[in-house]
Amino acid sequence: MEYRSASSHKGIILSVRGSVVDIRFEEDIPGIYTMLRTGTEGEVVIEVLSQRSEKVVRGIALTPTQGLSRGMPVEDTGRTLQAPVGKGILSRMFDVLGNTIDREGPLPDVQWRSIHNDPPPLARRSTKSEIFETGIKAIDVLVPMERGGKSGLFGGAGVGKTVLLTELIHNMVGREEGVSLFCGIGERSREGEELYREMKEAGVLPNMVMVFGQMNEPPGARFRVGHTALTMAEYFRDDEHRDVLLLIDNIFRFIQAGSEVSGLLGQMPSRLGYQPTLGTELSKLEERIANTDTGAITSIQAVYVPADDFTDPAAVHTFSHLSASIVLSRKRASEGLYPAIDPLQSSSKMTTPGIVGERHYLLAQEIRKTLAQYAQLKDIIAMLGIEQLSVEDRNVVARARRIERFLTQPFFTTEQFTGMKGRLVSRDDALTGCERILNDEFTEYPENALYMIGSVDEANEKTRSVKTSGKSVPSPE
C-alpha cells in the first residue's frame, strides 16, 4: 500500500522505549487509535493508545522501532489502521498492516476499511442453532460445533492444537462453499510458511485468506492482527453474504500481546500479571464473530493453556465466549490416542436434544458415562488387576477402551508422517459406530481393530488382515 498522508499535522518524538513512543503535537492532538507514521520514509507505523497530557500522546509501534530517535518528525495520517477487503484478497497472505507477504505481486481491486468496528447489533443476529460438521468423530459426537459460533481448542504445548486446526481447514474447504480465513497470532514463522505451501498443494487457496502476526514481530502487531483478519471476514459475511470459517492460532498469544502492550504503556498489572483490561480487549474481538441475517462467521480458536492450568485467567476469560470447548489432553497424546481430545473435560452448548436430536444426545451421555466409570476403575485396575472387577465392570472397561480407540482418527494433514490415509467420517457413521460398540457388537474383536479407522465397518477388514498376516498389531490400512 502506498503511503499517503490524509493530514499535514506534524509532531515530534519525545521518547522511545522499546515499542512505546511518546509524541508531542503543538496543535490538533490525534485521537485514540489514530495511525501515525515516522522514520525516514514513513516506514514505522504507530497507533495512538493513550493521551498523556494536552499535547502529548503515547503510542505503540506496529513495526520495529530501530532508527527512531528524539526530535524526529511524526506525521498524523488522520485515520485509523486499515485492512484491504474485496475479492482480490482471496488466495493471498497478509501482515497486520494489510501488506502482502506472499511475493505474488500487487493487490487487484480492493478497498481499505478501518479495523476498529463495532459488533453487529442484536437485531441483526441470527437466533437459529445449527450443527457445523467437521468430519472428525470425536468432535462431531461429543463436542459438536455451532455454525456461526466460537469453538476453542484448549491445550498445553505440543498436544496437537495446530494439527487439529489444519485438519479442520482441509475438511472444511473441500465441503463448504464459504471462505476460510486463517489468522496466525504470535506463532512460529515456519508454521505459516508450511501451511501456505500445504494449502497451495491441496488446491484450496482460491477460497482462503491468510493473515499473520508472528512471534518475531512487535507486540503491537500481534495485538492488532486479529482485528485485521476479522475486518476481512466481516466483508465476506456482510457484503458478499457468504459463510466464513475463521481459524485463529493462537488466541492466548493475542492476550499475551495485550499484556505486553499494557505493561509497556505503564498500566498496573492485574491477577497473575495480566493486563487490567483483559476482559474488555477479548470481548471487543470475540463479539464481532457472530451469525447474522446475511451470513455467519464460524470461528475455531486454538488456546494455549499455560502449564496446563485451566484456572489461568487467559483460559477462564476465553471459556466464557465459546459455544464449544475442546480440551486436548497430554495424557491421551502420550497414549497415542489422536486427536487427543479429553471427552470428560470437553463440552458443547449444542449437546441438547432440541439441537442435535434425541438419539445423539442420549448416545453422547452414555459414552461420557461409560468413559467416566472407566476413569474411576483405573485405580483399582492399577492396584489389583482387571481380574478383581465384577463382570459388569469388566464389560464397562471393554466398552470404554473400544470407544476410546474408535474415537481416534487418521488425519489427511499427517499422512506423510504416519503413513496412514486420512479419513473423513460423517456424524451419522460416527454415531452408528459408537452405538454398535456400546451394544457389545465388537466384544470378539481385538481393541486394536478399532484404532485409527474411519467408519466402524473398517474394523472387519482390519481384523481379517491381522488374521491372514498373523501379526499381533493390525496394519494402519
DRENDO-1510 file (C-alpha; in Angstrom, 1 decimal, always signed):
<recs>
REC; n; res; u; v; w
REC; 1; MET; +0.0; +0.0; +0.0 .
REC; 2; GLU; +1.3; +3.4; -0.9 .
REC; 3; TYR; +1.9; +5.8; +2.0 .
REC; 4; ARG; -0.4; +8.9; +1.7 .
REC; 5; SER; -0.9; +11.4; +4.4 .
REC; 6; ALA; -4.5; +12.5; +5.0 .
REC; 7; SER; -3.4; +15.3; +7.2 .
REC; 8; SER; -0.5; +17.7; +7.4 .
REC; 9; HIS; -0.3; +17.7; +11.3 .
REC; 10; LYS; +3.2; +17.1; +12.5 .
REC; 11; GLY; +4.5; +16.0; +15.9 .
REC; 12; ILE; +7.9; +15.3; +17.3 .
REC; 13; ILE; +9.2; +12.2; +19.2 .
REC; 14; LEU; +9.8; +12.9; +22.9 .
REC; 15; SER; +11.0; +9.4; +23.8 .
REC; 16; VAL; +11.3; +5.8; +22.5 .
REC; 17; ARG; +11.2; +2.9; +25.0 .
REC; 18; GLY; +11.1; -0.3; +23.0 .
REC; 19; SER; +7.8; -0.3; +21.2 .
REC; 20; VAL; +6.4; +2.6; +23.2 .
REC; 21; VAL; +6.8; +6.1; +21.6 .
REC; 22; ASP; +5.7; +9.4; +23.2 .
REC; 23; ILE; +5.0; +12.1; +20.7 .
REC; 24; ARG; +4.3; +15.8; +21.2 .
REC; 25; PHE; +1.8; +17.8; +19.0 .
REC; 26; GLU; +1.6; +21.5; +19.3 .
REC; 27; GLU; -1.9; +21.6; +17.9 .
REC; 28; ASP; -4.8; +19.2; +17.0 .
REC; 29; ILE; -3.7; +16.3; +19.1 .
REC; 30; PRO; -4.6; +13.0; +17.3 .
REC; 31; GLY; -7.4; +10.8; +18.8 .
REC; 32; ILE; -7.1; +7.3; +20.2 .
REC; 33; TYR; -6.4; +4.5; +17.6 .
REC; 34; THR; -5.2; +7.1; +15.1 .
REC; 35; MET; -2.3; +5.8; +12.9 .
REC; 36; LEU; +0.9; +7.8; +12.9 .
REC; 37; ARG; +3.9; +7.4; +10.6 .
REC; 38; THR; +7.5; +8.2; +11.2 .
REC; 39; GLY; +11.0; +7.1; +10.1 .
REC; 40; THR; +13.0; +8.2; +7.0 .
REC; 41; GLU; +10.3; +7.0; +4.6 .
REC; 42; GLY; +7.3; +6.7; +6.9 .
REC; 43; GLU; +8.0; +3.0; +7.4 .
REC; 44; VAL; +7.4; +3.0; +11.2 .
REC; 45; VAL; +3.7; +2.8; +12.0 .
REC; 46; ILE; +2.5; +3.8; +15.4 .
REC; 47; GLU; -1.0; +3.5; +16.9 .
REC; 48; VAL; -2.1; +6.1; +19.5 .
REC; 49; LEU; -3.3; +4.2; +22.6 .
REC; 50; SER; -3.4; +7.0; +25.3 .
REC; 51; GLN; -3.1; +10.7; +25.8 .
REC; 52; ARG; -0.6; +11.7; +28.4 .
REC; 53; SER; -1.4; +15.4; +28.5 .
REC; 54; GLU; -2.9; +18.2; +26.5 .
REC; 55; LYS; -0.1; +17.9; +23.9 .
REC; 56; VAL; +1.5; +14.5; +24.4 .
REC; 57; VAL; +0.2; +11.1; +23.2 .
REC; 58; ARG; +1.6; +7.7; +23.8 .
REC; 59; GLY; +1.5; +5.1; +21.0 .
REC; 60; ILE; +2.6; +1.5; +20.4 .
REC; 61; ALA; +4.7; +0.8; +17.3 .
REC; 62; LEU; +3.3; -2.0; +15.0 .
REC; 63; THR; +6.7; -2.2; +13.2 .
REC; 64; PRO; +10.3; -2.4; +14.6 .
REC; 65; THR; +11.5; +1.0; +16.0 .
REC; 66; GLN; +15.1; +0.7; +15.0 .
REC; 67; GLY; +16.5; +4.0; +13.9 .
REC; 68; LEU; +14.0; +6.2; +15.8 .
REC; 69; SER; +15.4; +9.0; +18.0 .
REC; 70; ARG; +14.2; +12.0; +20.0 .
REC; 71; GLY; +13.2; +15.0; +17.9 .
REC; 72; MET; +12.3; +13.0; +14.7 .
REC; 73; PRO; +9.1; +14.3; +13.0 .
REC; 74; VAL; +5.9; +12.2; +13.1 .
REC; 75; GLU; +3.0; +12.6; +10.7 .
REC; 76; ASP; -0.6; +12.2; +11.7 .
REC; 77; THR; -2.4; +10.2; +8.9 .
REC; 78; GLY; -5.8; +11.3; +10.2 .
REC; 79; ARG; -7.2; +7.8; +10.1 .
REC; 80; THR; -7.1; +4.5; +12.0 .
REC; 81; LEU; -5.3; +1.3; +10.9 .
REC; 82; GLN; -6.9; -0.1; +7.8 .
REC; 83; ALA; -7.2; -3.6; +6.2 .
REC; 84; PRO; -7.8; -4.4; +2.5 .
REC; 85; VAL; -11.2; -6.1; +1.6 .
REC; 86; GLY; -12.6; -7.4; -1.6 .
REC; 87; LYS; -12.4; -10.5; -3.8 .
REC; 88; GLY; -8.8; -9.6; -4.7 .
REC; 89; ILE; -7.6; -10.7; -1.2 .
REC; 90; LEU; -8.6; -14.3; -1.8 .
REC; 91; SER; -5.6; -16.8; -2.0 .
REC; 92; ARG; -3.3; -14.1; -0.6 .
REC; 93; MET; -1.2; -13.8; +2.6 .
REC; 94; PHE; -1.1; -10.5; +4.6 .
REC; 95; ASP; +0.6; -8.9; +7.6 .
REC; 96; VAL; -1.1; -6.7; +10.2 .
REC; 97; LEU; -0.9; -3.6; +8.0 .
REC; 98; GLY; -2.6; -5.3; +5.0 .
REC; 99; ASN; +0.7; -5.6; +3.1 .
REC; 100; THR; +1.0; -8.8; +1.0 .
REC; 101; ILE; +3.8; -11.1; +2.2 .
REC; 102; ASP; +3.5; -13.9; -0.4 .
REC; 103; ARG; +5.6; -12.2; -3.1 .
REC; 104; GLU; +2.7; -12.6; -5.6 .
REC; 105; GLY; +2.6; -9.0; -6.8 .
REC; 106; PRO; +0.2; -6.1; -6.0 .
REC; 107; LEU; -3.4; -6.4; -4.9 .
REC; 108; PRO; -6.1; -6.0; -7.7 .
REC; 109; ASP; -9.2; -4.0; -7.0 .
REC; 110; VAL; -9.5; -3.8; -3.2 .
REC; 111; GLN; -11.0; -1.3; -0.7 .
REC; 112; TRP; -9.5; -0.3; +2.6 .
REC; 113; ARG; -11.6; -0.4; +5.8 .
REC; 114; SER; -10.8; +0.5; +9.4 .
REC; 115; ILE; -10.0; -2.5; +11.6 .
REC; 116; HIS; -11.9; -0.9; +14.5 .
REC; 117; ASN; -15.6; -1.9; +14.0 .
REC; 118; ASP; -18.5; -2.5; +16.4 .
REC; 119; PRO; -20.0; -5.9; +16.8 .
REC; 120; PRO; -23.3; -6.5; +14.8 .
REC; 121; PRO; -26.3; -5.3; +16.8 .
REC; 122; LEU; -28.6; -7.9; +18.4 .
REC; 123; ALA; -31.4; -7.1; +16.0 .
REC; 124; ARG; -29.2; -8.4; +13.1 .
REC; 125; ARG; -28.1; -11.6; +14.9 .
REC; 126; SER; -29.5; -15.0; +13.9 .
REC; 127; THR; -31.3; -17.0; +16.6 .
REC; 128; LYS; -31.0; -20.3; +14.8 .
REC; 129; SER; -28.7; -23.0; +16.2 .
REC; 130; GLU; -27.2; -25.3; +13.6 .
REC; 131; ILE; -24.5; -28.0; +13.8 .
REC; 132; PHE; -21.3; -27.4; +12.0 .
REC; 133; GLU; -20.0; -30.9; +10.9 .
REC; 134; THR; -16.2; -31.3; +10.8 .
REC; 135; GLY; -15.8; -34.9; +9.7 .
REC; 136; ILE; -13.8; -35.6; +12.9 .
REC; 137; LYS; -15.6; -38.3; +15.0 .
REC; 138; ALA; -14.5; -37.2; +18.5 .
REC; 139; ILE; -15.7; -33.6; +17.8 .
REC; 140; ASP; -19.0; -34.4; +16.0 .
REC; 141; VAL; -20.1; -36.9; +18.5 .
REC; 142; LEU; -19.1; -35.4; +21.9 .
REC; 143; VAL; -18.5; -31.7; +21.3 .
REC; 144; PRO; -20.5; -30.7; +18.2 .
REC; 145; MET; -19.6; -27.2; +16.9 .
REC; 146; GLU; -22.1; -24.4; +16.2 .
REC; 147; ARG; -22.4; -22.8; +12.8 .
REC; 148; GLY; -21.7; -19.1; +13.4 .
REC; 149; GLY; -20.4; -19.9; +16.9 .
REC; 150; LYS; -17.0; -19.9; +18.6 .
REC; 151; SER; -15.1; -23.1; +19.5 .
REC; 152; GLY; -11.9; -23.3; +21.4 .
REC; 153; LEU; -9.1; -25.9; +21.2 .
REC; 154; PHE; -7.5; -25.9; +24.7 .
REC; 155; GLY; -4.2; -27.5; +25.4 .
REC; 156; GLY; -0.6; -27.0; +26.5 .
REC; 157; ALA; +2.4; -27.0; +24.2 .
REC; 158; GLY; +2.7; -30.0; +21.8 .
REC; 159; VAL; -0.6; -31.7; +22.2 .
REC; 160; GLY; -1.9; -31.1; +18.7 .
REC; 161; LYS; -3.8; -27.8; +18.5 .
REC; 162; THR; -2.3; -26.7; +15.2 .
REC; 163; VAL; -2.5; -30.1; +13.6 .
REC; 164; LEU; -6.2; -30.2; +14.5 .
REC; 165; LEU; -6.8; -26.7; +13.1 .
REC; 166; THR; -5.0; -27.6; +9.9 .
REC; 167; GLU; -7.1; -30.8; +9.5 .
REC; 168; LEU; -10.3; -28.7; +10.1 .
REC; 169; ILE; -9.2; -26.4; +7.2 .
REC; 170; HIS; -8.6; -29.4; +5.0 .
REC; 171; ASN; -12.0; -30.9; +5.8 .
REC; 172; MET; -14.0; -27.7; +5.6 .
REC; 173; VAL; -12.6; -26.1; +2.4 .
REC; 174; GLY; -13.4; -29.1; +0.4 .
REC; 175; ARG; -17.0; -29.4; +1.6 .
REC; 176; GLU; -18.2; -25.8; +2.3 .
REC; 177; GLU; -19.0; -23.1; -0.2 .
REC; 178; GLY; -17.7; -20.3; +2.0 .
REC; 179; VAL; -14.4; -18.6; +2.6 .
REC; 180; SER; -11.7; -19.8; +5.0 .
REC; 181; LEU; -9.6; -17.2; +6.8 .
REC; 182; PHE; -6.5; -18.3; +8.8 .
REC; 183; CYS; -5.2; -15.8; +11.4 .
REC; 184; GLY; -1.8; -16.6; +12.9 .
REC; 185; ILE; -1.2; -14.7; +16.1 .
REC; 186; GLY; +2.3; -15.0; +17.7 .
REC; 187; GLU; +3.0; -18.5; +16.4 .
REC; 188; ARG; +6.2; -19.8; +14.8 .
REC; 189; SER; +7.1; -18.2; +11.5 .
REC; 190; ARG; +7.7; -21.6; +9.8 .
REC; 191; GLU; +4.2; -22.8; +10.6 .
REC; 192; GLY; +2.7; -20.0; +8.4 .
REC; 193; GLU; +5.0; -20.8; +5.5 .
REC; 194; GLU; +4.3; -24.6; +5.8 .
REC; 195; LEU; +0.6; -24.0; +6.0 .
REC; 196; TYR; +0.7; -21.8; +2.9 .
REC; 197; ARG; +2.5; -24.5; +0.9 .
REC; 198; GLU; +0.2; -27.3; +2.1 .
REC; 199; MET; -2.9; -25.3; +1.2 .
REC; 200; LYS; -1.5; -24.4; -2.2 .
REC; 201; GLU; -0.7; -28.1; -2.9 .
REC; 202; ALA; -4.1; -29.2; -1.7 .
REC; 203; GLY; -5.7; -26.7; -4.2 .
REC; 204; VAL; -7.8; -24.9; -1.5 .
REC; 205; LEU; -6.0; -21.4; -1.7 .
REC; 206; PRO; -8.6; -19.8; -4.1 .
REC; 207; ASN; -11.1; -19.7; -1.3 .
REC; 208; MET; -8.7; -18.8; +1.5 .
REC; 209; VAL; -7.1; -15.8; +3.0 .
REC; 210; MET; -4.1; -15.9; +5.5 .
REC; 211; VAL; -3.1; -13.1; +7.9 .
REC; 212; PHE; +0.0; -13.4; +10.1 .
REC; 213; GLY; +1.5; -11.5; +13.1 .
REC; 214; GLN; +4.3; -13.9; +14.0 .
REC; 215; MET; +6.2; -14.3; +17.3 .
REC; 216; ASN; +9.2; -12.3; +15.9 .
REC; 217; GLU; +7.0; -9.2; +15.3 .
REC; 218; PRO; +6.5; -6.4; +17.9 .
REC; 219; PRO; +3.6; -6.9; +20.5 .
REC; 220; GLY; +1.6; -4.1; +18.8 .
REC; 221; ALA; +1.4; -6.2; +15.5 .
REC; 222; ARG; +0.4; -9.4; +17.4 .
REC; 223; PHE; -2.2; -7.4; +19.3 .
REC; 224; ARG; -3.9; -6.0; +16.2 .
REC; 225; VAL; -3.6; -8.8; +13.6 .
REC; 226; GLY; -6.8; -10.5; +14.9 .
REC; 227; HIS; -8.7; -7.3; +14.2 .
REC; 228; THR; -7.3; -7.1; +10.7 .
REC; 229; ALA; -8.4; -10.7; +10.0 .
REC; 230; LEU; -11.9; -10.0; +11.4 .
REC; 231; THR; -12.3; -7.0; +9.2 .
REC; 232; MET; -11.7; -9.2; +6.2 .
REC; 233; ALA; -14.1; -11.9; +7.5 .
REC; 234; GLU; -16.8; -9.2; +8.1 .
REC; 235; TYR; -16.6; -8.1; +4.4 .
REC; 236; PHE; -17.3; -11.6; +3.1 .
REC; 237; ARG; -20.2; -12.1; +5.7 .
REC; 238; ASP; -21.8; -8.6; +5.3 .
REC; 239; ASP; -21.1; -7.6; +1.7 .
REC; 240; GLU; -20.9; -10.9; -0.1 .
REC; 241; HIS; -23.3; -12.8; +2.2 .
REC; 242; ARG; -21.0; -15.8; +2.4 .
REC; 243; ASP; -20.3; -18.1; +5.3 .
REC; 244; VAL; -16.8; -17.7; +6.7 .
REC; 245; LEU; -14.6; -20.1; +8.7 .
REC; 246; LEU; -12.2; -18.1; +10.8 .
REC; 247; LEU; -9.4; -20.1; +12.3 .
REC; 248; ILE; -7.3; -18.3; +14.9 .
REC; 249; ASP; -4.0; -19.8; +16.1 .
REC; 250; ASN; -3.5; -18.8; +18.9 .
REC; 251; ILE; -5.9; -16.6; +20.9 .
REC; 252; PHE; -3.7; -16.9; +24.0 .
REC; 253; ARG; -0.9; -15.0; +22.1 .
REC; 254; PHE; -3.4; -12.2; +21.5 .
REC; 255; ILE; -4.0; -11.9; +25.3 .
REC; 256; GLN; -0.2; -12.2; +25.8 .
REC; 257; ALA; +0.4; -9.4; +23.3 .
REC; 258; GLY; -2.2; -7.3; +25.1 .
REC; 259; SER; -0.4; -7.9; +28.4 .
REC; 260; GLU; +2.9; -6.8; +26.9 .
REC; 261; VAL; +1.4; -3.7; +25.4 .
REC; 262; SER; -0.3; -2.9; +28.7 .
REC; 263; GLY; +3.0; -3.3; +30.6 .
REC; 264; LEU; +4.8; -1.1; +28.1 .
REC; 265; LEU; +2.2; +1.6; +28.5 .
REC; 266; GLY; +2.8; +1.6; +32.2 .
REC; 267; GLN; -0.6; +0.1; +33.4 .
REC; 268; MET; -0.7; -1.7; +36.7 .
REC; 269; PRO; -0.9; -5.4; +36.1 .
REC; 270; SER; -3.9; -7.5; +37.4 .
REC; 271; ARG; -4.0; -11.1; +38.6 .
REC; 272; LEU; -1.1; -13.2; +37.6 .
REC; 273; GLY; +0.5; -10.3; +35.7 .
REC; 274; TYR; -2.2; -10.0; +33.1 .
REC; 275; GLN; -3.5; -6.6; +31.9 .
REC; 276; PRO; -6.4; -5.0; +33.9 .
REC; 277; THR; -8.3; -4.6; +30.6 .
REC; 278; LEU; -8.1; -8.3; +29.6 .
REC; 279; GLY; -11.9; -8.9; +29.6 .
REC; 280; THR; -12.7; -5.8; +27.5 .
REC; 281; GLU; -10.0; -6.5; +24.9 .
REC; 282; LEU; -11.0; -10.1; +24.4 .
REC; 283; SER; -14.7; -9.1; +24.2 .
REC; 284; LYS; -14.0; -6.4; +21.5 .
REC; 285; LEU; -12.5; -9.2; +19.4 .
REC; 286; GLU; -14.9; -12.1; +20.2 .
REC; 287; GLU; -18.2; -10.2; +20.0 .
REC; 288; ARG; -17.6; -9.3; +16.3 .
REC; 289; ILE; -17.6; -13.1; +15.5 .
REC; 290; ALA; -21.3; -13.7; +15.0 .
REC; 291; ASN; -24.1; -15.4; +13.0 .
REC; 292; THR; -26.2; -12.6; +11.3 .
REC; 293; ASP; -29.1; -12.4; +8.9 .
REC; 294; THR; -26.6; -12.1; +5.9 .
REC; 295; GLY; -24.1; -14.9; +6.8 .
REC; 296; ALA; -22.1; -16.5; +9.6 .
REC; 297; ILE; -18.5; -16.3; +10.8 .
REC; 298; THR; -17.8; -19.7; +12.4 .
REC; 299; SER; -14.6; -19.4; +14.5 .
REC; 300; ILE; -12.3; -22.1; +15.7 .
REC; 301; GLN; -9.6; -20.9; +18.1 .
REC; 302; ALA; -6.6; -22.6; +19.4 .
REC; 303; VAL; -6.0; -21.6; +23.1 .
REC; 304; TYR; -2.6; -22.3; +24.7 .
REC; 305; VAL; -3.1; -23.1; +28.4 .
REC; 306; PRO; -0.1; -22.0; +30.4 .
REC; 307; ALA; +1.4; -25.0; +32.4 .
REC; 308; ASP; -1.9; -26.9; +31.6 .
REC; 309; ASP; -3.6; -24.8; +34.3 .
REC; 310; PHE; -7.3; -24.2; +33.3 .
REC; 311; THR; -7.8; -21.8; +36.1 .
REC; 312; ASP; -5.4; -19.3; +34.4 .
REC; 313; PRO; -7.2; -16.0; +33.7 .
REC; 314; ALA; -6.5; -16.3; +30.0 .
REC; 315; ALA; -8.3; -19.7; +29.8 .
REC; 316; VAL; -11.1; -18.6; +32.1 .
REC; 317; HIS; -11.9; -15.5; +30.1 .
REC; 318; THR; -11.8; -17.3; +26.8 .
REC; 319; PHE; -14.1; -20.1; +28.0 .
REC; 320; SER; -16.9; -17.6; +28.7 .
REC; 321; HIS; -17.1; -16.6; +24.9 .
REC; 322; LEU; -17.3; -20.2; +23.5 .
REC; 323; SER; -20.1; -22.4; +22.4 .
REC; 324; ALA; -17.8; -25.5; +22.4 .
REC; 325; SER; -14.6; -26.1; +24.4 .
REC; 326; ILE; -12.4; -28.9; +23.1 .
REC; 327; VAL; -9.8; -29.8; +25.7 .
REC; 328; LEU; -6.7; -31.6; +24.5 .
REC; 329; SER; -5.1; -34.0; +27.0 .
REC; 330; ARG; -1.3; -34.6; +27.3 .
REC; 331; LYS; -2.0; -38.0; +28.9 .
REC; 332; ARG; -4.1; -39.1; +25.9 .
REC; 333; ALA; -1.5; -37.8; +23.5 .
REC; 334; SER; +1.2; -39.9; +25.3 .
REC; 335; GLU; -1.0; -43.0; +24.9 .
REC; 336; GLY; -1.2; -42.3; +21.1 .
REC; 337; LEU; -5.0; -41.6; +21.2 .
REC; 338; TYR; -5.1; -38.9; +18.5 .
REC; 339; PRO; -6.8; -36.5; +18.3 .
REC; 340; ALA; -6.0; -36.2; +22.0 .
REC; 341; ILE; -9.5; -34.8; +22.9 .
REC; 342; ASP; -10.4; -35.3; +26.6 .
REC; 343; PRO; -14.1; -36.3; +26.4 .
REC; 344; LEU; -14.8; -35.7; +30.1 .
REC; 345; GLN; -13.3; -32.1; +30.2 .
REC; 346; SER; -14.6; -31.0; +26.8 .
REC; 347; SER; -18.1; -29.6; +26.5 .
REC; 348; SER; -20.5; -28.1; +24.0 .
REC; 349; LYS; -23.6; -26.0; +24.4 .
REC; 350; MET; -25.0; -27.7; +21.3 .
REC; 351; THR; -25.4; -31.1; +23.0 .
REC; 352; THR; -29.1; -30.7; +23.8 .
REC; 353; PRO; -32.0; -32.9; +22.5 .
REC; 354; GLY; -33.5; -29.8; +20.8 .
REC; 355; ILE; -30.4; -29.2; +18.6 .
REC; 356; VAL; -28.6; -32.5; +18.0 .
REC; 357; GLY; -31.6; -34.7; +18.3 .
REC; 358; GLU; -32.7; -37.2; +21.0 .
REC; 359; ARG; -30.6; -40.1; +19.7 .
REC; 360; HIS; -27.4; -38.1; +19.5 .
REC; 361; TYR; -27.9; -36.6; +22.9 .
REC; 362; LEU; -28.6; -39.9; +24.7 .
REC; 363; LEU; -25.7; -41.6; +22.9 .
REC; 364; ALA; -23.2; -38.8; +23.9 .
REC; 365; GLN; -24.4; -39.0; +27.6 .
REC; 366; GLU; -24.0; -42.8; +27.5 .
REC; 367; ILE; -20.4; -42.5; +26.1 .
REC; 368; ARG; -19.5; -40.0; +28.7 .
REC; 369; LYS; -20.9; -42.2; +31.5 .
REC; 370; THR; -19.0; -45.2; +30.2 .
REC; 371; LEU; -15.7; -43.3; +30.0 .
REC; 372; ALA; -16.3; -41.7; +33.5 .
REC; 373; GLN; -16.9; -45.2; +35.0 .
REC; 374; TYR; -13.7; -46.4; +33.3 .
REC; 375; ALA; -11.7; -43.4; +34.7 .
REC; 376; GLN; -12.9; -44.4; +38.3 .
REC; 377; LEU; -12.0; -48.0; +37.8 .
REC; 378; LYS; -8.4; -47.3; +36.6 .
REC; 379; ASP; -7.0; -47.0; +40.1 .
REC; 380; ILE; -8.5; -50.4; +41.1 .
REC; 381; ILE; -7.1; -52.0; +37.9 .
REC; 382; ALA; -3.7; -50.5; +38.6 .
REC; 383; MET; -3.6; -51.8; +42.2 .
REC; 384; LEU; -5.4; -55.2; +42.0 .
REC; 385; GLY; -5.7; -56.0; +38.3 .
REC; 386; ILE; -8.7; -56.3; +36.0 .
REC; 387; GLU; -9.5; -59.8; +37.2 .
REC; 388; GLN; -10.7; -58.4; +40.6 .
REC; 389; LEU; -13.5; -56.4; +38.9 .
REC; 390; SER; -17.1; -57.7; +38.6 .
REC; 391; VAL; -18.3; -59.0; +35.3 .
REC; 392; GLU; -20.3; -55.8; +34.7 .
REC; 393; ASP; -17.4; -53.6; +35.5 .
REC; 394; ARG; -15.2; -55.6; +33.1 .
REC; 395; ASN; -17.7; -55.1; +30.4 .
REC; 396; VAL; -17.7; -51.3; +31.1 .
REC; 397; VAL; -13.9; -51.3; +30.8 .
REC; 398; ALA; -14.0; -53.2; +27.5 .
REC; 399; ARG; -16.6; -50.9; +26.0 .
REC; 400; ALA; -14.7; -47.7; +27.2 .
REC; 401; ARG; -11.4; -48.9; +25.8 .
REC; 402; ARG; -13.0; -49.7; +22.4 .
REC; 403; ILE; -14.8; -46.4; +22.4 .
REC; 404; GLU; -11.5; -44.6; +23.1 .
REC; 405; ARG; -9.9; -46.3; +20.2 .
REC; 406; PHE; -12.8; -45.8; +17.8 .
REC; 407; LEU; -12.7; -42.0; +18.5 .
REC; 408; THR; -9.1; -41.9; +17.2 .
REC; 409; GLN; -8.8; -41.0; +13.5 .
REC; 410; PRO; -6.0; -40.8; +10.9 .
REC; 411; PHE; -5.7; -37.2; +9.6 .
REC; 412; PHE; -5.1; -36.1; +6.0 .
REC; 413; THR; -2.6; -33.5; +7.2 .
REC; 414; THR; -0.4; -36.1; +8.9 .
REC; 415; GLU; -0.4; -38.7; +6.1 .
REC; 416; GLN; +3.3; -38.0; +5.3 .
REC; 417; PHE; +4.3; -38.7; +8.9 .
REC; 418; THR; +2.1; -41.6; +9.9 .
REC; 419; GLY; +1.8; -43.4; +6.6 .
REC; 420; MET; -2.0; -43.8; +7.2 .
REC; 421; LYS; -4.5; -42.5; +4.7 .
REC; 422; GLY; -6.7; -39.7; +6.2 .
REC; 423; ARG; -10.4; -40.4; +6.9 .
REC; 424; LEU; -13.5; -38.1; +6.8 .
REC; 425; VAL; -16.4; -39.6; +8.8 .
REC; 426; SER; -20.0; -38.3; +8.7 .
REC; 427; ARG; -21.7; -37.6; +12.0 .
REC; 428; ASP; -24.2; -40.4; +11.2 .
REC; 429; ASP; -21.4; -43.0; +10.7 .
REC; 430; ALA; -19.7; -41.9; +13.9 .
REC; 431; LEU; -22.9; -42.2; +15.9 .
REC; 432; THR; -23.7; -45.6; +14.4 .
REC; 433; GLY; -20.2; -46.9; +15.3 .
REC; 434; CYS; -20.4; -45.7; +18.9 .
REC; 435; GLU; -23.9; -47.2; +19.2 .
REC; 436; ARG; -22.7; -50.6; +18.0 .
REC; 437; ILE; -19.7; -50.6; +20.4 .
REC; 438; LEU; -22.0; -49.8; +23.3 .
REC; 439; ASN; -24.3; -52.7; +22.3 .
REC; 440; ASP; -21.3; -55.0; +22.6 .
REC; 441; GLU; -21.2; -55.9; +18.9 .
REC; 442; PHE; -17.4; -55.8; +18.9 .
REC; 443; THR; -16.5; -57.8; +22.0 .
REC; 444; GLU; -14.9; -60.6; +19.9 .
REC; 445; TYR; -12.7; -58.0; +18.0 .
REC; 446; PRO; -9.3; -57.0; +19.4 .
REC; 447; GLU; -9.2; -53.4; +20.7 .
REC; 448; ASN; -6.6; -52.5; +18.0 .
REC; 449; ALA; -9.1; -53.3; +15.2 .
REC; 450; LEU; -10.9; -50.1; +16.2 .
REC; 451; TYR; -7.8; -48.0; +16.4 .
REC; 452; MET; -7.1; -45.3; +13.7 .
REC; 453; ILE; -10.0; -46.2; +11.4 .
REC; 454; GLY; -12.8; -44.2; +9.8 .
REC; 455; SER; -16.2; -45.8; +10.0 .
REC; 456; VAL; -16.7; -48.8; +12.2 .
REC; 457; ASP; -17.0; -51.2; +9.2 .
REC; 458; GLU; -13.3; -50.8; +8.6 .
REC; 459; ALA; -12.7; -52.9; +11.8 .
REC; 460; ASN; -13.8; -56.0; +9.9 .
REC; 461; GLU; -11.2; -55.5; +7.2 .
REC; 462; LYS; -8.5; -54.7; +9.8 .
REC; 463; THR; -9.3; -57.9; +11.8 .
REC; 464; ARG; -9.2; -60.0; +8.6 .
REC; 465; SER; -5.9; -58.5; +7.6 .
REC; 466; VAL; -4.5; -59.4; +11.0 .
REC; 467; LYS; -5.6; -63.0; +10.9 .
REC; 468; THR; -4.2; -63.5; +7.4 .
REC; 469; SER; -0.9; -61.8; +8.2 .
REC; 470; GLY; -0.5; -63.4; +11.7 .
REC; 471; LYS; +0.6; -60.0; +13.1 .
REC; 472; SER; -0.4; -59.1; +16.7 .
REC; 473; VAL; -0.9; -55.5; +15.8 .
REC; 474; PRO; -3.0; -54.7; +12.8 .
REC; 475; SER; -1.6; -52.5; +10.0 .
REC; 476; PRO; -3.0; -49.0; +9.7 .
REC; 477; GLU; -4.5; -49.7; +6.3 .
</recs>
